[in-house]
């Protein structure tokens, strides 16, 4: 029977069959819907150039590297059913899927016939690699008698640990929906649906049970459900959630996260989980799926769990840049308040997953705090993962780089590709989807979430409404919204009042501003200041809007010092710098070759200056501060005054390799002596 394809979101109005007893699940969905990326056109000085670079550099480079590293060849060999798997990991297929997803979004921003044709040809290779029953996994199909060592001798037998068969499937589904939504073509969607039908036939009550080792298939199945209205995709997504915590092969008493199941978020049922734990990317994909299923089924136990996990992450396990996953071993969340700087991991993929998760939390609750976190990640810990050239990347995102080898640390410089290149391709797919995060709607409530210049067209009260947003954010705080309904109409425009503009560094006590702000937010309509009510972090502007009405919002752009909770050992006696949504760092290039010797007393006042020719244009911060100086010849240490120059954290490591720090000591209380080899020290005669 031919599947009926529905507009995204429409399928949620259908009755669904319950996965366990066949009972009808309640009609439910996210109360708030994002305004589709297809209805938002950006005209922004900060993000639009990045999206253009993603289209012109990142995506072509990603496809070229997929070709050069034999990821495409794997599909060609799978189609021929001959050869030897030619890459390292069985999940390498997903780099192609993710880049197709990004290219699909990009086609809506920048139509490109040549790219469109390339996608068609690449999708044909994917189709040829698919087995007749829908199975698609090149690491086995190329040579079923000798599959990848992680795959196991038969389908699915290693899914819980290593095979990534369902992980591959999840990224296929996400790419297929993006391609269908962006182009209207069914070629990749047909492949995805055939695979998903197989997955639904294999897994479920009375069939094969497993908690997917690397989550994302759950999110992908939900997207297929929205496109087709077929309840089996949603019920299978929920089935996979329900399998977590059911495996008796773990040792719950072991502190080893691999032995006790917490690495895979499999140590307890999802409805009983209350902390962000294990591999951060897997976890945040899982939490996104929990939000999806909670919204679509009305499952209150899932909702309670995902709310509790979010609160744990934001109040105990997130860096000031929005980065998550502190522990390099297993790319994991650490213990509560375990947020070291010299060994911070902060995988770029975790930043991508965190954006997905916080968007869903906002759609569940309509609270600006989720968008505050999403914004923090976007402007700091996410775009730090890609160089300004669009083709050099960080897998992990450090908080401090020191020149001494006595300090273990993560990557000090960017790379063009990795053996495990999940992060570059994840960025390639996230960036062009950004227009879909700017606005959202719930009936007559229209939310302005991100401050990115551009135009959106939507329907409110059956009336066409155009909103034009103009600003120079994140450098300046003047926001302008021109609201033009086709005819006068009543609705609420809800403008997010960022927590950082209201003395809230983060929606918890994990970080706070050291001193109160000197200015307040102001709002005017048609040049007249207005009072307004607030709702969950939004200014609710309720009126009969007429064509050409102008809303202006002024956000104070002060340089703020940020301090961490006393529970965070790594940041005691230190401050970080923030201006608007941007966290700043000091880099060797601007500070005499070092960054680890700078002290920022509490009374320090910073000046902000626009530097159009620096790092593609940045607002630079400067202040005179004490700096520790070493006179190696005379074996002496002293402090001197020098100018500290700080740049946005996202821009570091674009000018070579050297020291960098986000956190600065406020006082000089101790000196740690580190001795290098004599040959490295220049001694005076």
C-alpha positions as CSV (number, residue, x, y, z in Angstrom):
1,X,0.0,0.0,0.0
2,X,1.4,3.4,-1.0
3,X,2.2,5.6,2.0
4,X,0.4,8.9,2.2
5,X,2.8,11.8,2.9
6,X,1.5,14.6,5.1
7,X,2.8,18.0,5.9
8,X,5.1,18.0,9.0
9,X,3.1,18.3,12.1
10,X,-0.3,17.3,10.6
11,X,0.1,13.7,11.4
12,X,0.1,14.5,15.1
13,X,-3.6,15.1,15.0
14,X,-4.3,11.4,14.2
15,X,-5.3,8.8,16.8
16,X,-2.3,6.5,17.6
17,X,-2.3,2.9,18.6
18,X,-0.6,2.3,21.9
19,X,2.6,0.2,21.7
20,X,1.8,-2.1,24.7
21,X,-1.9,-2.9,24.8
22,X,-3.3,-1.4,21.5
23,X,-5.1,1.3,23.4
24,X,-5.5,4.7,21.8
25,X,-3.0,7.2,22.8
26,X,-4.3,10.7,23.5
27,X,-4.2,13.3,20.8
28,X,-1.3,15.4,21.7
29,X,1.7,17.2,20.4
30,X,4.0,20.1,21.2
31,X,1.8,23.0,22.1
32,X,4.3,25.3,20.4
33,X,5.4,24.8,16.8
34,X,8.6,26.2,15.2
35,X,8.0,28.3,12.2
36,X,9.5,26.2,9.4
37,X,12.9,27.1,7.9
38,X,11.1,27.3,4.6
39,X,9.2,30.4,5.8
40,X,12.1,32.4,7.2
41,X,14.5,34.3,5.0
42,X,17.6,35.6,6.7
43,X,19.3,38.9,6.0
44,X,21.8,38.9,8.8
45,X,25.4,40.1,9.1
46,X,26.4,37.5,11.7
47,X,24.7,34.3,10.6
48,X,24.1,34.7,6.9
49,X,27.8,34.8,6.0
50,X,28.3,31.6,8.1
51,X,25.4,29.9,6.3
52,X,26.9,31.0,3.0
53,X,30.3,29.6,4.0
54,X,28.6,26.4,5.1
55,X,27.0,26.2,1.6
56,X,30.1,27.2,-0.4
57,X,32.8,25.6,1.6
58,X,31.7,23.2,4.4
59,X,29.3,21.1,2.4
60,X,31.4,20.7,-0.7
61,X,34.5,19.9,1.4
62,X,32.4,17.4,3.4
63,X,31.3,15.6,0.2
64,X,34.8,15.8,-1.2
65,X,36.2,14.2,1.9
66,X,33.5,11.5,1.9
67,X,34.7,10.7,-1.6
68,X,38.4,10.8,-0.8
69,X,38.1,8.7,2.4
70,X,36.1,6.0,0.6
71,X,32.8,6.6,2.4
72,X,31.1,6.9,-0.9
73,X,33.0,3.9,-2.2
74,X,31.5,1.8,0.6
75,X,28.1,2.4,-0.9
76,X,29.3,1.5,-4.3
77,X,30.8,-1.7,-3.1
78,X,27.7,-2.5,-1.1
79,X,25.7,-2.1,-4.3
80,X,28.0,-4.5,-6.1
81,X,28.0,-6.9,-3.1
82,X,31.8,-7.2,-3.4
83,X,34.9,-5.7,-2.0
84,X,36.2,-4.9,1.5
85,X,34.8,-2.2,3.8
86,X,37.1,0.7,3.1
87,X,36.9,3.0,6.2
88,X,37.4,2.6,9.9
89,X,34.0,2.8,11.6
90,X,30.7,1.1,10.8
91,X,28.9,4.5,11.4
92,X,30.9,6.2,8.6
93,X,27.7,5.9,6.4
94,X,26.2,8.7,8.5
95,X,28.7,11.3,7.3
96,X,27.1,11.0,3.9
97,X,23.6,11.1,5.4
98,X,24.3,14.2,7.5
99,X,25.9,16.1,4.6
100,X,22.9,15.3,2.4
101,X,20.7,16.7,5.2
102,X,22.7,19.9,5.4
103,X,22.8,20.2,1.6
104,X,19.1,19.8,1.4
105,X,18.5,22.6,3.9
106,X,21.0,24.6,2.0
107,X,19.2,24.2,-1.3
108,X,16.3,26.2,0.2
109,X,18.7,29.1,1.1
110,X,20.8,28.9,-2.1
111,X,19.2,27.0,-5.0
112,X,21.9,25.2,-6.9
113,X,21.1,22.9,-9.8
114,X,24.6,21.3,-9.8
115,X,24.3,20.4,-6.1
116,X,20.7,19.1,-6.6
117,X,22.0,16.8,-9.4
118,X,24.9,15.6,-7.2
119,X,22.4,14.7,-4.5
120,X,20.3,12.8,-6.9
121,X,23.3,10.8,-8.1
122,X,24.5,10.2,-4.5
123,X,21.0,9.1,-3.4
124,X,20.9,6.6,-6.3
125,X,24.1,5.1,-4.9
126,X,22.5,4.8,-1.5
127,X,19.5,3.2,-3.0
128,X,21.6,0.7,-4.9
129,X,23.3,-0.3,-1.6
130,X,20.0,-1.1,0.1
131,X,19.2,-4.8,0.4
132,X,15.8,-6.0,-0.9
133,X,14.1,-6.1,2.5
134,X,15.2,-2.5,3.3
135,X,18.4,-3.3,5.3
136,X,21.0,-0.6,4.7
137,X,24.4,-0.9,6.4
138,X,27.5,-1.0,4.2
139,X,29.7,-2.5,6.9
140,X,27.8,-5.8,6.5
141,X,26.3,-5.7,3.0
142,X,29.6,-5.4,1.2
143,X,30.7,-8.8,2.5
144,X,28.1,-10.4,4.8
145,X,30.4,-13.4,5.5
146,X,33.1,-11.0,6.9
147,X,31.3,-7.9,8.3
148,X,33.0,-5.2,10.3
149,X,34.3,-6.5,13.6
150,X,31.9,-4.2,15.5
151,X,28.9,-5.5,13.6
152,X,28.7,-9.1,14.9
153,X,28.1,-12.2,12.8
154,X,24.4,-11.4,12.3
155,X,22.2,-8.4,11.9
156,X,21.5,-6.4,15.1
157,X,23.3,-8.7,17.6
158,X,25.8,-6.0,18.5
159,X,23.3,-3.1,18.3
160,X,23.4,-2.5,22.1
161,X,27.2,-2.0,22.1
162,X,29.0,-1.4,18.9
163,X,27.3,-2.0,15.6
164,X,25.5,1.4,15.2
165,X,23.0,-0.2,12.8
166,X,20.1,1.8,14.2
167,X,22.3,4.9,14.6
168,X,22.9,4.8,10.9
169,X,19.2,4.3,10.3
170,X,18.3,7.3,12.4
171,X,20.6,9.7,10.5
172,X,19.2,8.3,7.2
173,X,15.7,9.1,8.4
174,X,16.7,12.7,9.4
175,X,18.3,13.2,6.1
176,X,15.4,11.8,4.2
177,X,12.9,14.1,5.8
178,X,15.1,17.1,5.3
179,X,15.5,16.2,1.6
180,X,11.8,15.6,1.1
181,X,10.8,18.8,2.9
182,X,13.4,20.9,1.1
183,X,13.0,19.5,-2.5
184,X,9.7,17.7,-2.5
185,X,11.5,14.6,-3.9
186,X,10.7,11.2,-2.5
187,X,13.9,9.4,-3.6
188,X,15.7,9.3,-0.2
189,X,12.5,9.2,1.7
190,X,11.5,6.0,-0.1
191,X,14.8,4.4,1.0
192,X,14.2,5.6,4.6
193,X,10.7,4.2,4.7
194,X,11.7,0.8,3.4
195,X,14.4,0.7,6.1
196,X,12.1,1.9,8.8
197,X,9.4,-0.7,7.8
198,X,12.1,-3.4,8.4
199,X,13.1,-1.9,11.7
200,X,9.4,-1.8,12.8
201,X,9.0,-5.5,11.7
202,X,12.1,-6.6,13.6
203,X,11.8,-4.7,16.8
204,X,8.8,-4.4,19.2
205,X,6.8,-6.3,21.8
206,X,7.1,-10.0,21.2
207,X,10.0,-9.4,18.7
208,X,13.6,-8.4,19.1
209,X,14.3,-6.2,22.2
210,X,17.2,-3.8,22.4
211,X,18.1,-0.3,23.7
212,X,19.9,1.2,20.8
213,X,23.6,1.7,21.7
214,X,23.8,5.1,20.1
215,X,20.5,6.9,20.1
216,X,19.1,8.9,17.2
217,X,16.9,6.3,15.5
218,X,14.1,7.4,17.9
219,X,14.2,11.0,16.7
220,X,14.3,9.9,13.1
221,X,11.3,7.6,13.5
222,X,9.3,10.4,15.0
223,X,10.1,12.5,11.9
224,X,8.9,9.7,9.7
225,X,5.7,9.5,11.7
226,X,5.1,13.2,11.2
227,X,5.6,12.9,7.4
228,X,3.5,9.8,6.9
229,X,1.0,9.7,9.8
230,X,1.9,6.0,10.3
231,X,1.6,5.2,14.0
232,X,4.1,2.3,13.9
233,X,7.0,4.7,13.6
234,X,6.0,6.5,16.7
235,X,5.3,3.4,18.6
236,X,8.6,1.9,17.7
237,X,10.4,5.1,18.8
238,X,8.6,4.7,22.2
239,X,9.5,1.0,22.3
240,X,13.2,1.8,22.0
241,X,12.9,4.3,24.8
242,X,11.1,1.7,27.0
243,X,13.9,-0.8,26.5
244,X,16.4,1.2,28.4
245,X,17.1,-0.1,31.8
246,X,15.7,-3.6,31.0
247,X,19.0,-5.3,30.2
248,X,20.3,-7.7,33.0
249,X,23.8,-8.0,31.6
250,X,25.2,-5.0,33.4
251,X,26.7,-4.8,36.9
252,X,24.7,-2.1,38.7
253,X,27.3,-2.0,41.5
254,X,30.2,-1.3,39.2
255,X,31.6,2.3,39.1
256,X,32.6,1.6,35.5
257,X,30.0,3.4,33.2
258,X,30.5,0.7,30.5
259,X,29.9,-2.1,33.0
260,X,26.9,-0.5,34.8
261,X,25.2,0.7,31.6
262,X,25.3,4.4,32.4
263,X,27.6,5.1,29.4
264,X,24.6,4.2,27.1
265,X,22.0,5.7,29.4
266,X,20.8,2.1,29.9
267,X,21.3,1.6,33.7
268,X,17.7,2.4,34.5
269,X,14.4,2.9,32.7
270,X,14.2,6.4,31.0
271,X,11.2,7.3,33.2
272,X,13.4,6.7,36.3
273,X,16.4,8.8,35.0
274,X,17.0,12.1,36.7
275,X,20.5,13.0,35.8
276,X,22.4,13.7,32.5
277,X,24.8,10.8,32.3
278,X,27.1,8.9,30.0
279,X,28.2,9.7,26.5
280,X,26.9,13.3,26.1
281,X,25.9,13.1,22.4
282,X,24.0,9.8,22.8
283,X,22.4,11.3,25.9
284,X,21.2,14.5,24.3
285,X,19.8,12.6,21.3
286,X,17.9,10.4,23.8
287,X,16.6,13.3,25.7
288,X,15.4,15.0,22.5
289,X,13.5,11.8,21.7
290,X,12.0,11.6,25.2
291,X,10.7,15.1,24.6
292,X,9.3,14.1,21.2
293,X,7.5,11.1,22.5
294,X,6.3,12.9,25.7
295,X,4.8,15.6,23.5
296,X,3.2,13.2,21.0
297,X,1.8,10.7,23.6
298,X,1.1,12.9,26.6
299,X,3.3,10.6,28.7
300,X,3.7,12.5,31.9
301,X,6.4,10.1,33.4
302,X,8.6,10.8,30.4
303,X,7.9,14.5,30.8
304,X,8.9,14.5,34.4
305,X,12.1,12.6,33.6
306,X,13.3,14.8,30.8
307,X,12.4,17.9,32.8
308,X,14.5,16.6,35.7
309,X,17.5,15.7,33.5
310,X,17.5,19.1,31.9
311,X,17.5,20.8,35.3
312,X,20.4,18.6,36.4
313,X,22.4,19.4,33.3
314,X,21.9,23.2,33.5
315,X,22.5,23.4,37.2
316,X,25.4,21.0,37.5
317,X,26.9,19.8,34.3
318,X,27.2,22.6,31.7
319,X,30.2,24.8,30.9
320,X,29.8,28.6,30.8
321,X,30.1,28.4,27.0
322,X,27.1,25.9,26.8
323,X,29.5,23.0,26.3
324,X,28.6,19.6,27.7
325,X,30.4,16.3,28.2
326,X,33.3,17.2,30.5
327,X,35.1,13.8,30.6
328,X,37.3,12.8,27.6
329,X,37.2,9.1,28.5
330,X,33.9,8.1,26.9
331,X,33.1,11.7,25.9
332,X,30.9,11.7,28.9
333,X,29.1,13.9,31.4
334,X,31.0,13.8,34.6
335,X,29.8,13.9,38.2
336,X,27.9,16.9,39.4
337,X,30.0,20.0,39.2
338,X,32.9,18.1,37.5
339,X,33.8,20.9,35.0
340,X,37.6,20.9,34.6
341,X,39.1,23.4,32.2
342,X,42.4,22.0,31.0
343,X,40.8,18.6,30.2
344,X,37.3,19.9,29.1
345,X,36.0,17.8,26.3
346,X,32.8,19.5,25.1
347,X,32.3,17.5,21.9
348,X,31.0,19.6,19.0
349,X,28.3,17.0,18.3
350,X,27.1,17.4,21.9
351,X,26.5,21.1,21.1
352,X,24.5,20.2,18.1
353,X,22.4,17.7,20.1
354,X,22.0,20.3,22.9
355,X,20.4,22.7,20.4
356,X,18.0,20.0,19.3
357,X,17.1,19.2,22.9
358,X,16.5,22.7,24.1
359,X,14.4,23.6,21.1
360,X,12.1,20.7,22.0
361,X,12.0,21.7,25.7
362,X,10.9,25.2,24.6
363,X,8.2,23.7,22.4
364,X,7.0,21.7,25.4
365,X,6.9,24.5,27.9
366,X,7.1,27.9,26.2
367,X,9.7,29.1,28.6
368,X,12.5,31.4,27.4
369,X,15.1,29.7,29.6
370,X,15.4,26.9,27.1
371,X,16.0,29.4,24.3
372,X,18.5,31.1,26.6
373,X,20.5,27.9,26.8
374,X,20.0,27.2,23.1
375,X,21.4,30.7,22.3
376,X,24.3,30.2,24.6
377,X,25.3,27.0,22.8
378,X,24.8,28.5,19.3
379,X,26.9,31.6,19.8
380,X,29.6,29.9,21.8
381,X,30.2,26.2,22.2
382,X,28.7,25.3,18.8
383,X,30.3,27.7,16.3
384,X,33.6,27.4,18.1
385,X,33.6,23.9,16.5
386,X,34.1,25.3,13.0
387,X,36.9,27.6,11.8
388,X,36.2,30.9,10.1
389,X,37.4,29.2,6.9
390,X,34.5,26.7,7.0
391,X,36.7,23.7,6.6
392,X,38.7,23.3,9.8
393,X,37.1,21.9,12.9
394,X,37.3,21.1,16.6
395,X,36.0,17.7,17.7
396,X,36.3,18.8,21.3
397,X,36.2,22.4,22.5
398,X,38.7,23.3,25.1
399,X,38.3,25.8,27.9
400,X,42.0,26.4,28.5
401,X,45.1,25.7,26.5
402,X,48.5,26.1,28.2
403,X,51.9,25.9,26.6
404,X,53.3,23.5,29.3
405,X,53.1,19.8,28.5
406,X,52.6,19.3,32.2
407,X,48.9,20.2,31.7
408,X,46.8,17.6,29.9
409,X,44.4,19.2,27.5
410,X,42.2,18.7,24.5
411,X,42.8,19.8,20.9
412,X,45.0,22.9,20.7
413,X,44.4,23.4,17.0
414,X,41.8,22.7,14.3
415,X,41.8,19.8,11.8
416,X,40.3,19.5,8.4
417,X,38.8,16.0,9.1
418,X,39.0,13.2,11.6
419,X,38.9,9.4,11.4
420,X,35.7,9.7,13.3
421,X,34.3,12.8,11.5
422,X,30.9,13.0,13.0
423,X,31.4,16.6,14.1
424,X,32.1,18.3,10.8
425,X,29.2,16.7,9.1
426,X,26.9,17.4,12.1
427,X,27.8,21.1,11.8
428,X,27.1,20.9,8.0
429,X,23.5,19.8,8.7
430,X,22.8,22.1,11.7
431,X,23.9,25.4,10.3
432,X,21.5,25.7,7.3
433,X,18.6,24.7,9.5
434,X,19.0,27.7,11.7
435,X,16.1,29.7,10.1
436,X,13.8,27.2,11.7
437,X,14.8,28.3,15.2
438,X,14.1,32.0,14.9
439,X,10.3,32.1,15.4
440,X,7.6,29.8,16.8
441,X,3.8,29.9,17.1
442,X,1.0,28.7,19.3
443,X,-2.3,29.9,17.9
444,X,-2.4,33.7,18.3
445,X,1.0,33.7,20.2
446,X,4.0,34.4,18.0
447,X,7.4,33.9,19.6
448,X,10.5,35.8,18.6
449,X,13.2,33.6,20.0
450,X,16.4,34.4,18.2
451,X,17.5,37.8,17.2
452,X,18.6,37.3,13.6
453,X,17.7,39.8,10.9
454,X,15.4,38.6,8.2
455,X,11.8,38.1,7.2
456,X,9.1,35.6,8.1
457,X,5.7,35.0,6.7
458,X,3.1,33.2,8.8
459,X,-0.7,32.9,9.3
460,X,-2.2,34.2,12.5
461,X,-6.0,34.2,13.0
462,X,-6.3,33.2,9.3
463,X,-4.5,36.4,8.4
464,X,-1.2,36.6,6.6
465,X,1.4,38.3,8.8
466,X,4.9,39.4,7.7
467,X,7.6,40.2,10.4
468,X,10.8,41.9,9.4
469,X,13.5,41.8,12.0
470,X,16.5,44.2,11.8
471,X,19.4,44.3,14.2
472,X,23.2,44.1,14.5
473,X,23.1,41.3,17.1
474,X,25.1,40.0,18.9
475,X,27.3,43.1,18.7
476,X,24.6,45.6,19.5
477,X,21.4,45.4,21.5
478,X,19.0,47.4,19.4
479,X,16.3,45.1,18.0
480,X,13.6,46.2,15.5
481,X,10.6,44.2,14.5
482,X,8.3,45.6,11.7
483,X,4.9,43.8,12.0
484,X,2.7,43.9,8.9
485,X,-0.5,41.8,8.9
486,X,-2.5,41.8,5.6
487,X,-5.2,43.5,7.6
488,X,-5.5,44.7,11.2
489,X,-5.6,41.6,13.5
490,X,-5.2,40.8,17.2
491,X,-2.4,38.6,18.4
492,X,0.4,38.4,20.9
493,X,4.0,39.0,19.9
494,X,6.2,37.5,22.5
495,X,9.7,38.8,22.4
496,X,12.3,36.9,24.4
497,X,13.9,38.9,27.2
498,X,17.3,37.1,27.4
499,X,18.3,36.0,30.9
500,X,21.8,37.6,30.3
501,X,20.0,41.0,30.0
502,X,18.2,40.4,33.3
503,X,21.1,39.5,35.6
504,X,20.8,35.8,34.9
505,X,23.9,34.3,33.5
506,X,22.2,30.9,33.2
507,X,18.8,29.6,34.3
508,X,20.3,28.1,37.5
509,X,22.8,29.0,40.2
510,X,25.7,27.2,38.4
511,X,27.0,30.6,37.1
512,X,26.0,34.2,38.1
513,X,27.1,37.7,37.2
514,X,29.5,39.1,39.8
515,X,27.7,42.5,39.9
516,X,24.2,43.7,38.9
517,X,23.6,45.3,35.5
518,X,23.7,49.0,35.1
519,X,20.9,49.3,32.6
520,X,17.5,47.7,32.0
521,X,15.6,46.4,29.0
522,X,13.3,48.9,27.3
523,X,10.5,48.3,24.8
524,X,8.7,50.7,22.6
525,X,5.9,50.4,19.9
526,X,5.8,53.0,17.1
527,X,8.5,55.0,19.0
528,X,6.4,55.1,22.3
529,X,7.7,53.3,25.4
530,X,5.3,50.7,26.5
531,X,4.7,48.7,29.6
532,X,4.2,45.0,29.2
533,X,3.4,41.9,31.1
534,X,6.0,39.1,31.1
535,X,5.3,35.4,30.6
536,X,8.0,32.8,31.2
537,X,10.7,35.1,30.1
538,X,8.9,36.9,27.3
539,X,7.6,40.4,26.9
540,X,3.9,39.8,25.8
541,X,3.0,42.6,23.4
542,X,-0.8,42.2,22.9
543,X,-2.6,44.5,20.5
544,X,-4.4,44.8,17.2
545,X,-1.5,45.0,14.9
546,X,-1.7,47.2,11.9
547,X,0.6,47.1,8.8
548,X,3.9,48.8,9.5
549,X,3.8,48.7,13.3
550,X,7.3,48.8,14.7
551,X,8.5,47.2,17.9
552,X,11.9,48.3,19.2
553,X,13.7,46.5,22.0
554,X,16.9,47.7,23.6
555,X,19.0,45.1,25.4
556,X,21.9,46.5,27.5
557,X,25.3,45.3,26.1
558,X,27.5,45.6,29.1
559,X,30.7,43.6,29.7
560,X,29.9,41.3,32.6
561,X,32.1,39.2,34.9
562,X,30.8,35.7,35.5
563,X,31.6,33.6,38.5
564,X,30.8,30.0,39.1
565,X,29.0,28.3,41.9
566,X,31.2,27.4,44.9
567,X,30.5,23.8,44.1
568,X,32.7,24.0,40.9
569,X,36.3,23.4,42.1
570,X,37.9,24.3,38.8
571,X,36.6,27.8,38.7
572,X,37.0,29.1,42.3
573,X,38.6,32.5,42.5
574,X,38.2,33.0,38.8
575,X,36.0,35.0,36.5
576,X,34.8,34.6,32.9
577,X,33.8,37.5,30.6
578,X,30.5,37.9,28.8
579,X,29.0,40.6,26.6
580,X,25.5,40.0,25.3
581,X,25.2,36.3,24.5
582,X,28.9,36.0,23.8
583,X,31.5,34.5,26.2
584,X,35.0,35.8,25.6
585,X,38.5,34.3,26.0
586,X,42.1,35.5,25.9
587,X,44.3,34.1,23.2
588,X,48.1,34.1,22.9
589,X,48.0,36.1,19.6
590,X,46.8,39.3,21.3
591,X,48.5,39.0,24.7
592,X,52.2,38.7,24.2
593,X,52.3,35.1,23.4
594,X,50.5,33.9,26.5
595,X,47.1,33.8,28.1
596,X,47.6,31.8,31.3
597,X,49.5,34.6,33.1
598,X,46.7,37.2,33.2
599,X,44.9,38.3,36.3
600,X,41.5,40.1,36.3
601,X,40.7,41.7,39.6
602,X,37.0,42.3,40.4
603,X,37.4,46.1,39.9
604,X,38.6,45.7,36.3
605,X,36.6,47.7,33.7
606,X,36.6,46.6,30.1
607,X,36.2,48.7,27.0
608,X,34.5,47.2,23.9
609,X,35.7,48.2,20.5
610,X,34.5,47.1,17.0
611,X,37.3,45.6,15.0
612,X,36.0,45.1,11.4
613,X,39.2,43.6,10.0
614,X,39.8,41.1,12.9
615,X,38.5,37.6,12.7
616,X,35.8,38.5,10.2
617,X,34.7,41.4,12.4
618,X,34.4,41.2,16.2
619,X,33.7,43.3,19.2
620,X,37.0,43.2,21.0
621,X,37.4,43.7,24.8
622,X,40.4,45.3,26.4
623,X,41.4,46.3,29.9
624,X,44.7,47.0,31.8
625,X,45.4,44.0,34.1
626,X,48.3,42.5,36.1
627,X,50.2,39.9,34.3
628,X,52.8,37.5,35.7
629,X,56.2,37.7,34.1
630,X,59.1,35.3,34.5
631,X,62.7,36.3,34.2
632,X,64.3,33.0,33.5
633,X,67.8,34.5,33.5
634,X,67.5,35.8,37.1
635,X,65.1,33.1,38.4
636,X,62.6,35.8,39.3
637,X,58.8,36.2,39.1
638,X,57.0,39.5,39.0
639,X,53.8,41.2,37.9
640,X,53.5,44.0,35.5
641,X,50.6,45.9,34.0
642,X,49.6,45.0,30.5
643,X,46.5,45.2,28.3
644,X,44.4,42.1,28.3
645,X,42.7,41.7,24.9
646,X,39.7,39.3,24.8
647,X,37.9,37.9,21.7
648,X,34.7,36.0,21.4
649,X,35.3,32.4,22.4
650,X,33.9,31.1,19.1
651,X,36.8,32.8,17.2
652,X,39.8,31.3,18.9
653,X,42.3,29.1,17.1
654,X,41.9,30.8,13.8
655,X,45.3,32.3,13.8
656,X,47.6,29.5,14.8
657,X,48.4,27.3,17.8
658,X,48.9,28.8,21.2
659,X,47.5,29.5,24.7
660,X,43.9,30.3,25.4
661,X,41.8,30.7,28.5
662,X,38.2,31.4,29.3
663,X,38.5,31.7,33.1
664,X,40.9,34.2,34.7
665,X,42.1,34.3,38.3
666,X,41.0,37.3,40.2
667,X,43.9,37.2,42.7
668,X,47.5,35.9,42.7
669,X,47.5,33.5,45.6
670,X,50.0,30.9,44.6
671,X,52.6,30.0,42.0
672,X,53.2,26.5,40.7
673,X,56.7,25.8,39.6
674,X,57.1,23.8,36.3
675,X,60.5,22.9,35.2
676,X,61.3,22.3,31.5
677,X,64.3,20.6,30.1
678,X,67.4,22.8,30.3
679,X,67.7,23.0,26.5
680,X,64.4,24.8,26.5
681,X,65.5,27.6,28.8
682,X,67.6,30.5,27.7
683,X,70.0,31.4,30.5
684,X,72.0,34.7,30.5
685,X,75.8,34.6,30.5
